[in-house]
């Protein structure tokens, strides 16, 4: 199969870096010298983190002799391409970048290589890689499959991926507009709702909170931002749907009000449009992934560079934030698994994590947060607080999640926020449909 978007990245001469960070990592497994001359294909998303990460890939080739071809696409298109390739006896991809919500399905379909045996191979493992330095919530949330509920850390969990471009949620706000209207950074959801109403009524042409809301995956992701703070769930520990419970109804009411007090056209925003609305000054508040940090301080992408403040995702019934983003894994049908493993380790090693974070990417390691130069340009203290409330069960990462997210919640919630349907009956109908999906998948058979 010919991949139209695939392109090679050739080794750069002397790659300039923004920081006085360590140079090219040369601590390699002893087998790496035998991998020189191989070419791997990496399937990755068009995303702010990976736009930066691509810049250092030529350094990987210079250090290892392993060439890299990139197949890049919009992140919600990745899954179709990956399933197609990983379902073949021999696929084109050697490294895939997956979204957290696909990890369980991929493992159940036997698409991915378990990584623990590879880390146990001294010929392949970087001796100074230090997995304990990877942010624990990300390592467990993005990398582990098979534990409690099938996707949480605990007995039975095994490592299938390494987080890269992992995310928690943060609230960003316009300091100038908040000061103008005597608003404080939102601590609670009451504060957030009040601020959104104030901005909408007092600042012509500017909305309160920009959100994801496009029908399908995006509207579900936007709604989930508010669900767990109100102590709501999609399903419980017995896999019974809870989207029609009072907590979920309340979260849906709040989501709709924040859409109504948001920027014009916000009920159809995808992720990029939502972020761009904030960066271009069309909305005063952003509450979503930490991927905003880099673009917000970049004058090429942001009109609000000097006016952005950050705080922790607000509290409703409790503090609970997103845990999501991307990880890298190796398909079982890759013919170059050792070179793929070298790539994943090198890209997520300490020196490279500092470089990518400095250029606007998302940190993977605790040591990066302690780097003095990173601290000058990155809101590390707020970020550490956001990590404390990152919820590994923010959404149920079961194999059926794509169907539930896109075909049930993604349709019903869109009808709610656009005024086509009422909340209570829509969520009751969603609960019925979710249970039918899980029943069909066999979740209730053991009950007798």
C-alpha positions as CSV (number, residue, x, y, z in Angstrom):
1,X,0.0,0.0,0.0
2,X,1.3,3.5,-0.8
3,X,1.0,5.9,2.0
4,X,0.5,9.4,0.5
5,X,1.5,11.5,3.5
6,X,4.7,9.6,4.2
7,X,7.9,11.5,4.1
8,X,11.5,11.0,5.3
9,X,13.3,13.1,7.8
10,X,17.0,13.3,7.1
11,X,19.6,13.9,9.7
12,X,20.3,17.5,10.5
13,X,23.9,18.8,10.7
14,X,24.2,20.5,14.0
15,X,20.7,20.8,15.5
16,X,20.2,24.0,17.4
17,X,18.4,23.8,20.7
18,X,16.7,26.4,22.8
19,X,18.3,25.4,26.0
20,X,21.7,24.4,27.3
21,X,20.3,20.9,27.7
22,X,22.3,17.6,27.3
23,X,23.2,16.9,23.7
24,X,22.4,13.8,21.7
25,X,21.9,10.8,24.0
26,X,24.4,8.1,23.0
27,X,23.8,5.7,25.9
28,X,22.4,2.8,23.8
29,X,21.8,-0.9,24.1
30,X,24.6,-2.9,22.6
31,X,22.5,-4.1,19.8
32,X,21.8,-0.6,18.5
33,X,24.9,-0.6,16.3
34,X,23.5,-3.5,14.3
35,X,20.3,-1.5,13.6
36,X,22.1,1.1,11.5
37,X,20.7,1.5,8.0
38,X,17.2,0.3,8.9
39,X,14.2,2.5,8.1
40,X,11.2,2.6,10.3
41,X,7.8,4.1,9.6
42,X,6.1,6.1,12.3
43,X,2.4,6.9,12.2
44,X,1.8,10.1,14.2
45,X,-0.8,12.9,14.6
46,X,-1.0,16.5,13.4
47,X,-0.8,17.9,17.0
48,X,1.2,20.6,18.7
49,X,3.3,18.2,20.7
50,X,4.3,16.1,17.6
51,X,4.9,19.2,15.5
52,X,7.7,19.9,18.0
53,X,8.8,16.3,18.4
54,X,9.4,15.9,14.6
55,X,12.1,18.6,14.8
56,X,14.4,16.4,16.8
57,X,13.9,13.1,14.8
58,X,16.9,14.0,12.6
59,X,19.1,13.9,15.7
60,X,17.9,10.3,16.4
61,X,19.0,9.3,12.9
62,X,22.4,11.1,13.4
63,X,22.9,9.2,16.7
64,X,21.7,5.8,15.6
65,X,21.9,5.5,11.9
66,X,18.2,4.4,11.9
67,X,16.2,6.3,9.3
68,X,12.6,7.5,9.9
69,X,9.7,7.9,7.6
70,X,6.7,9.8,8.9
71,X,3.0,9.1,8.1
72,X,1.2,12.1,9.6
73,X,-2.6,12.6,9.8
74,X,-5.3,14.3,11.8
75,X,-5.4,12.5,15.1
76,X,-9.0,11.1,14.8
77,X,-8.0,9.5,11.4
78,X,-5.1,7.5,13.0
79,X,-7.2,4.7,14.2
80,X,-8.6,3.6,10.8
81,X,-5.2,3.6,9.3
82,X,-3.7,1.8,12.3
83,X,-6.3,-0.9,12.4
84,X,-5.9,-1.5,8.6
85,X,-2.2,-1.9,8.9
86,X,-2.1,-3.9,12.1
87,X,-4.7,-6.3,10.8
88,X,-2.4,-7.5,8.0
89,X,0.2,-10.3,8.3
90,X,2.9,-7.6,7.6
91,X,1.9,-3.9,8.1
92,X,3.6,-0.7,7.0
93,X,3.9,0.8,10.6
94,X,6.8,0.1,13.0
95,X,5.7,2.7,15.6
96,X,2.1,3.9,16.1
97,X,1.0,6.9,18.1
98,X,-2.4,5.9,19.7
99,X,-4.9,7.9,21.7
100,X,-5.5,6.6,25.2
101,X,-9.0,5.5,24.5
102,X,-7.8,2.9,21.9
103,X,-5.2,1.1,24.1
104,X,-7.5,-1.6,25.5
105,X,-9.1,-2.5,22.2
106,X,-5.7,-2.7,20.5
107,X,-4.4,-5.1,23.2
108,X,-7.5,-7.3,23.1
109,X,-7.1,-7.5,19.3
110,X,-3.5,-8.6,19.8
111,X,-2.2,-5.7,17.8
112,X,0.6,-4.6,20.1
113,X,4.0,-5.9,21.4
114,X,4.3,-6.2,25.2
115,X,7.2,-3.9,26.2
116,X,8.4,-5.4,29.5
117,X,10.4,-8.2,27.8
118,X,12.1,-5.7,25.6
119,X,13.1,-3.5,28.6
120,X,14.5,-6.7,30.1
121,X,16.8,-7.2,27.1
122,X,20.1,-5.6,27.9
123,X,21.0,-5.5,24.2
124,X,18.0,-3.3,23.5
125,X,17.3,-1.3,26.6
126,X,19.0,2.1,27.2
127,X,20.9,1.6,30.5
128,X,20.1,5.1,31.8
129,X,16.5,5.3,30.5
130,X,14.9,5.4,34.0
131,X,11.3,4.5,33.7
132,X,10.7,5.6,37.3
133,X,11.2,9.2,36.1
134,X,8.2,9.1,33.8
135,X,5.2,10.8,35.3
136,X,3.4,8.0,37.1
137,X,-0.1,8.9,36.1
138,X,0.9,9.0,32.5
139,X,3.0,5.8,32.6
140,X,0.1,3.9,34.1
141,X,-2.7,5.6,32.3
142,X,-1.3,5.4,28.8
143,X,0.9,2.4,29.0
144,X,-0.8,-0.3,31.1
145,X,-3.6,-2.6,29.9
146,X,-5.2,-5.6,31.6
147,X,-5.6,-4.5,35.2
148,X,-8.8,-3.6,37.1
149,X,-11.7,-2.8,34.7
150,X,-9.2,-3.8,32.0
151,X,-7.3,-0.6,31.8
152,X,-6.3,0.6,35.3
153,X,-3.0,-0.2,37.1
154,X,-3.1,-3.3,39.4
155,X,-3.1,-7.1,39.2
156,X,-2.9,-8.3,35.6
157,X,-1.7,-5.0,34.1
158,X,1.0,-5.2,31.5
159,X,3.0,-2.5,29.6
160,X,2.2,-2.0,26.0
161,X,3.1,1.7,25.4
162,X,5.1,4.7,26.6
163,X,3.3,8.0,27.1
164,X,4.3,10.7,24.7
165,X,2.1,13.8,24.4
166,X,0.2,12.7,27.4
167,X,-2.2,15.2,29.0
168,X,-4.1,16.4,32.0
169,X,-6.5,19.3,32.0
170,X,-5.8,22.9,33.0
171,X,-7.8,26.1,33.1
172,X,-6.4,29.0,31.2
173,X,-7.9,32.5,31.4
174,X,-7.4,36.0,30.1
175,X,-5.8,37.9,33.0
176,X,-6.6,41.3,31.4
177,X,-10.3,40.6,31.0
178,X,-10.6,39.0,34.5
179,X,-8.9,42.1,36.0
180,X,-11.1,44.4,34.0
181,X,-14.3,42.8,35.4
182,X,-12.9,42.1,38.9
183,X,-13.0,38.4,38.4
184,X,-10.8,35.9,40.3
185,X,-9.3,32.8,38.7
186,X,-12.0,30.1,39.0
187,X,-11.6,27.8,42.0
188,X,-15.0,26.2,41.8
189,X,-17.5,25.5,39.0
190,X,-19.7,28.3,40.4
191,X,-16.8,30.6,39.8
192,X,-16.4,29.3,36.3
193,X,-20.0,29.7,35.4
194,X,-20.2,33.2,36.9
195,X,-17.1,34.3,35.0
196,X,-18.4,32.8,31.7
197,X,-21.7,34.7,32.1
198,X,-19.9,38.0,32.9
199,X,-17.7,37.8,29.9
200,X,-20.5,36.9,27.6
201,X,-22.7,39.8,28.7
202,X,-20.0,42.5,29.2
203,X,-17.5,41.8,26.4
204,X,-19.1,42.1,22.9
205,X,-17.9,39.5,20.5
206,X,-16.1,37.5,23.2
207,X,-17.4,34.3,24.7
208,X,-16.8,32.8,28.1
209,X,-15.4,29.2,27.9
210,X,-14.3,27.7,24.6
211,X,-15.1,24.0,24.4
212,X,-15.0,20.9,22.2
213,X,-18.5,20.3,20.9
214,X,-18.5,19.0,17.4
215,X,-20.8,15.9,17.0
216,X,-19.1,12.6,17.6
217,X,-15.9,12.2,19.7
218,X,-15.4,15.9,20.3
219,X,-18.7,16.6,22.0
220,X,-18.2,13.6,24.2
221,X,-14.7,14.8,25.2
222,X,-16.1,18.2,25.9
223,X,-18.8,16.8,28.2
224,X,-16.4,14.5,30.0
225,X,-14.4,17.5,31.1
226,X,-17.3,18.3,33.5
227,X,-18.6,14.8,34.3
228,X,-16.2,13.5,36.9
229,X,-15.9,16.9,38.8
230,X,-19.6,16.4,39.5
231,X,-18.8,12.8,40.6
232,X,-20.5,11.4,37.5
233,X,-19.6,8.2,35.6
234,X,-20.3,6.7,32.2
235,X,-20.3,3.2,33.6
236,X,-19.8,1.9,37.2
237,X,-17.6,-1.0,38.4
238,X,-20.3,-3.5,37.3
239,X,-20.3,-1.9,33.9
240,X,-23.8,-0.5,34.4
241,X,-24.5,2.8,32.5
242,X,-24.6,5.9,34.8
243,X,-25.1,8.6,32.2
244,X,-28.7,9.2,33.3
245,X,-27.9,9.6,37.0
246,X,-28.4,12.9,38.7
247,X,-24.6,13.7,38.7
248,X,-24.4,13.2,34.9
249,X,-27.6,15.2,34.3
250,X,-26.1,18.1,36.3
251,X,-22.8,17.9,34.4
252,X,-24.8,18.0,31.1
253,X,-26.8,21.0,32.3
254,X,-23.5,22.8,33.1
255,X,-21.9,21.8,29.8
256,X,-24.9,23.3,27.9
257,X,-24.9,26.5,29.8
258,X,-21.1,26.9,29.2
259,X,-21.8,26.3,25.5
260,X,-24.5,28.9,25.5
261,X,-22.3,31.5,27.2
262,X,-19.3,30.6,25.0
263,X,-18.0,32.0,21.7
264,X,-20.2,32.2,18.6
265,X,-20.2,28.9,16.8
266,X,-18.9,27.1,19.8
267,X,-21.4,24.3,19.6
268,X,-19.6,23.0,16.5
269,X,-16.0,23.4,17.6
270,X,-13.5,20.6,17.2
271,X,-10.3,20.5,19.3
272,X,-8.3,22.9,17.1
273,X,-11.1,25.4,16.7
274,X,-11.7,25.4,20.5
275,X,-8.0,26.2,21.2
276,X,-7.8,28.7,18.4
277,X,-10.8,30.5,19.7
278,X,-9.0,31.1,23.0
279,X,-5.6,31.9,21.3
280,X,-7.2,34.4,18.9
281,X,-9.0,36.3,21.7
282,X,-12.5,35.1,20.8
283,X,-13.1,33.6,24.2
284,X,-11.7,34.4,27.6
285,X,-11.4,30.9,29.2
286,X,-10.0,27.5,28.2
287,X,-10.4,24.3,30.2
288,X,-9.0,21.4,28.4
289,X,-5.6,19.7,27.8
290,X,-2.2,21.2,28.8
291,X,-1.3,21.2,25.1
292,X,-2.3,24.8,25.2
293,X,0.9,25.7,27.1
294,X,3.2,25.8,24.0
295,X,0.9,27.5,21.5
296,X,-0.2,30.1,24.1
297,X,3.3,31.5,24.4
298,X,4.1,31.4,20.7
299,X,3.4,34.8,19.0
300,X,2.9,32.9,15.7
301,X,-0.1,31.1,17.0
302,X,-1.4,33.3,19.8
303,X,-2.7,36.9,20.0
304,X,-2.9,36.7,23.8
305,X,0.8,35.7,24.6
306,X,1.2,38.2,27.5
307,X,-2.2,37.9,29.0
308,X,-2.7,34.2,29.8
309,X,-2.9,32.9,33.4
310,X,-3.3,29.3,34.5
311,X,-5.0,27.5,37.4
312,X,-6.1,24.1,38.3
313,X,-9.3,22.5,36.8
314,X,-12.1,23.9,39.0
315,X,-13.8,21.8,41.7
316,X,-17.5,20.9,41.6
317,X,-18.4,18.1,44.0
318,X,-14.7,17.1,43.9
319,X,-11.5,17.9,42.1
320,X,-11.1,15.6,39.1
321,X,-9.3,16.3,35.8
322,X,-8.6,14.8,32.5
323,X,-6.0,12.1,32.0
324,X,-5.5,11.4,28.3
325,X,-3.4,12.2,25.3
326,X,-1.0,10.0,23.3
327,X,1.3,7.1,23.7
328,X,3.7,5.2,21.4
329,X,3.6,1.5,20.8
330,X,5.0,-1.2,18.5
331,X,2.7,-3.2,16.2
332,X,3.1,-7.0,16.5
333,X,3.4,-7.3,12.7
334,X,6.3,-4.8,12.5
335,X,9.3,-6.3,10.9
336,X,11.7,-3.8,12.6
337,X,10.6,-4.1,16.2
338,X,14.1,-3.6,17.7
339,X,14.6,-0.3,15.7
340,X,11.1,0.8,16.7
341,X,11.9,0.2,20.4
342,X,15.2,2.2,20.1
343,X,13.2,5.1,18.6
344,X,10.6,5.1,21.4
345,X,13.2,5.0,24.1
346,X,15.4,7.7,22.5
347,X,12.4,10.1,21.9
348,X,11.2,9.7,25.5
349,X,14.6,9.8,27.2
350,X,15.5,12.7,29.6
351,X,17.5,14.9,27.2
352,X,15.0,14.8,24.4
353,X,12.1,15.4,26.9
354,X,13.7,18.6,28.0
355,X,14.3,19.8,24.4
356,X,10.7,19.1,23.2
357,X,9.2,20.7,26.3
358,X,11.3,23.8,25.8
359,X,10.1,24.0,22.2
360,X,6.4,23.9,23.2
361,X,5.8,20.1,23.6
362,X,4.3,18.3,26.6
363,X,6.7,16.9,29.3
364,X,6.7,13.2,30.0
365,X,9.3,13.1,32.8
366,X,9.4,14.4,36.4
367,X,13.0,15.5,35.9
368,X,11.9,17.8,33.1
369,X,9.7,19.6,35.5
370,X,12.7,20.2,37.7
371,X,14.9,21.6,34.9
372,X,15.7,25.3,35.6
373,X,15.4,26.4,32.0
374,X,12.1,24.7,31.5
375,X,10.8,26.3,34.6
376,X,11.4,29.8,33.1
377,X,9.0,29.2,30.2
378,X,6.6,26.5,31.5
379,X,4.0,26.9,34.3
380,X,5.4,23.9,36.2
381,X,3.9,24.7,39.6
382,X,0.3,24.8,38.2
383,X,1.0,21.7,36.1
384,X,2.1,19.7,39.2
385,X,-1.1,20.6,40.9
386,X,-3.1,19.6,37.8
387,X,-1.3,16.2,37.8
388,X,-2.5,15.6,41.4
389,X,-6.1,15.6,40.3
390,X,-5.7,13.8,37.0
391,X,-8.2,10.9,37.0
392,X,-7.2,7.6,35.5
393,X,-10.8,6.6,35.3
394,X,-11.9,9.9,33.7
395,X,-13.6,7.8,30.9
396,X,-14.0,4.0,30.6
397,X,-11.2,2.9,28.3
398,X,-12.9,-0.3,27.2
399,X,-12.8,-1.8,23.7
400,X,-16.4,-0.6,23.1
401,X,-15.6,3.0,24.0
402,X,-15.3,4.3,20.4
403,X,-18.8,3.1,19.6
404,X,-20.2,4.5,22.8
405,X,-18.4,7.8,22.5
406,X,-19.1,8.5,18.8
407,X,-22.4,6.8,18.0
408,X,-24.3,7.1,21.3
409,X,-23.1,10.0,23.4
410,X,-21.6,11.8,20.4
411,X,-25.0,12.1,18.8
412,X,-27.2,12.6,21.8
413,X,-25.1,15.3,23.4
414,X,-24.8,17.2,20.2
415,X,-28.6,17.2,20.0
416,X,-28.8,18.5,23.5
417,X,-26.3,21.4,23.1
418,X,-27.8,22.5,19.8
419,X,-31.3,22.6,21.4
420,X,-32.7,19.7,19.4
421,X,-33.4,17.5,22.4
422,X,-34.0,17.7,26.1
423,X,-31.3,16.5,28.5
424,X,-33.1,13.9,30.7
425,X,-34.8,11.8,28.0
426,X,-31.7,12.0,25.8
427,X,-29.4,10.7,28.6
428,X,-31.9,8.0,29.5
429,X,-31.9,6.8,25.9
430,X,-28.1,6.9,25.9
431,X,-28.0,4.7,29.0
432,X,-30.3,2.1,27.3
433,X,-28.1,2.1,24.2
434,X,-24.9,1.8,26.2
435,X,-26.2,-1.1,28.1
436,X,-27.2,-2.9,24.9
437,X,-23.7,-2.4,23.5
438,X,-22.1,-3.9,26.7
439,X,-24.6,-6.7,26.8
440,X,-23.8,-7.6,23.2
441,X,-20.1,-7.6,24.1
442,X,-20.8,-10.1,27.0
443,X,-20.2,-7.9,30.0
444,X,-23.2,-9.3,31.9
445,X,-22.9,-13.0,31.1
446,X,-21.1,-14.0,34.3
447,X,-24.0,-12.8,36.4
448,X,-26.1,-15.8,35.4
